[in-house]
């Protein structure tokens, strides 16, 4: 996989990749939330874009939810699973 194909969320060089808390959002009574405009602009998220909600569980409870652009999902999955499959070979 080339560097262009690799997801920014994939394990790798810690100097290149970083994760941080960008905002705290509230969920309304209809289950909707708003991503701040500054974050949407920086992430190039536009009206109509599709985001995949990916959850992680610990002890049977969802403890983490990440949003990933659908077009980035394939590279993200490959980045996370690639090392696992490499170890199995």
Secondary structure, DSSP 8 states (H G I E B T S, - for coil): --TTTS-TTSS--TTT------------TTS-----HHHHHHTT--TT--EEEEEEEETTEEEEEEEEEHHHHHHHHHHHHHHHHHHH-
